[in-house]
């Protein structure tokens, strides 16, 4: 999703529509993964503002760390739930967490089976 959001869509909405249609037709899975995206989108580097000062660099690094943690936590929760057939108690046991803590992550990231 992040690649789609950050890609510079030269053809505007038509280009996005064409890419989505092609992926839906070509993908043999229910979910769209990075591998399904065209190479030009996968290889596009997100535009990053290069910091000018040490303070700007520190802030950018902290922001990047927070975003990476969010992504990893969300994927962790999804993987645990999928492996336990979406049973939160079994998932919590399997990953060694208290049920309440896993449930808090589910709410935080608004993870649902659908």
Secondary structure, DSSP 4 states (H G I P E B T S, - for coil): -HHHHHS--TTHHHHHHHHHHHHHHH--SSS--GGGS-HHHHTPPPP-PPPSSHHHHHHHHHHHHHHHHHHHHHHHHHHHHHHTTT-HHHHHHHHT--HHHHHHHHHHTT----
